[in-house]
Amino acid sequence: MSNRSVAIKTDPDTNSDYCLQLNRWFLKPIGAWPSFPSTTRHERIISFLLNVSCYSSLLFTLIPCLLHMLLENESFYLKMKVLGSLAHWFVGTMNYTTLLLRGREIRLCVEHIRTDWQTVTREEDQQVMLKNAQFGRYVAAISAAILQSGVLCFCCMTISRTELIQIGNETKIVHVLPCAVYRKLIDVTHSPNSELIIASQFLSGFIVNSSTAGIFSLAAILGAHACGQLNIVMTWITEFVNKSKKREKMIFREIGFIVEHHLRTLNFISCIEETINRIIFLEVFRCCLHICCLGYYILMEWSDYDKRSMIIYFMLFVSVCFNIFIICYIGEILAEESMKVGEVVYMTNWYYLPDKMILDLILIIARSSVVVQITAGKLIHMSIQTFTDVIKTSFAYLNLLRQVT
């Protein structure tokens, strides 16, 4: 249907690169961007070296922090603060690992987008795709900016603080670290150990934030592209019904093209679900834990009148809530758009068509009733209702934590 129309002059490769640009920016610096047949051997070696460097930095932060939490004799509140940082770095490491393991699925999604830009050549259809690509880029950029700024401010605020440590008869002033370190393993009271630990934690924080931002940008851009393809299918269905009486010889060819593109889009949504469902499960777990912990931190700092810490914790709280909302919103929109295809078919003037053509449209309605949903680990359907459930569950655990402490 679209192949018989005049194509726009813009290069499809340029449009697909524009759609995926932010994903490359987030994932290439940490070696998580998938390899393609066109990827050179030199690029593969660089990616491998980046993977080794990233894992070394992450483990260098995680292991001392975990030992500190398990072995140091501290108050419950201090252990809770260590738990918040440890959970962020641990889940970020798991996300980074999942991105590497799901490189093949991510590559298939990227190739699917590039093929769609080459297949859909009508100017009005590509404008719909471009509009959805811009929406996905905006969401990805805002999510990454909020996440990176919140965690960066937290790290800078933490390091700017100092504490007194008694070592024998000597008292030393050391900087507080974003991720606590087991001091019997690494001595952070002497230079240059403290500077190396700070630099390593900033680097590992960048890796964790980039992997998380890459996940949310993938979900936003892939979901926006799928919504654009469903909108195009709905436009084609409306045009098919309106022009069917004038172009009866081309009916079977056009309805076949529509059904093929519809099934291709649904398979693309299934590919998105298969790629990110495990990652989303980890993010739902982390969001519940972080909302609970951050709420606890805010209440504790409120009682101590520490306004600077309250502001930083509130920024992190907003970042966590925004990110989980984005995932839930994308799942909601994809489910609605998938069902809307059947509604659009029913709302057309199908009753003027011959009986055989009506049966073809009924098959589209039947397929649209089976909604492909984005899930968290194939257990939780991502929707606005899920977002409210996550918030309520997190505050329920916060209330329990307050009662216990």
Secondary structure, DSSP 8 states (H G I E B T S, - for coil): -GGGS-B-SS-HHHHHHHHHHHHHHHHGGGT-S---TT--HHHHHHHHHHHHHHHHHHHHHHHHHHHHHHHS---HHHHHHHHHHHHHHHHHHHHHHHHHHTHHHHHHHHHHHHHHHHH--BHHHHHHHHHHHHHHHHHHHHHHHHHHHHHHHHHHHHHH-EEEEEETTEEEEEE--SS---TTTS--SSTTHHHHHHHHHHHHHHHHHHHHHHHHHHHHHHHHHHHHHHHHHHHHHHHHHHHTTT-GGGHHHHHHHHHHHHHHHHHHHHHHHHHHHHHHHHHHHHHHHHHHHHHHHHHHHHHHT-HHHHHHHHHHHHHHHHHHHHHHHHHHHHHHHHHHHHHHHHHSSGGGS-HHHHHHHHHHHHHHHS----EETTTEE-SHHHHHHHHHHHHHHHHHHHHH-
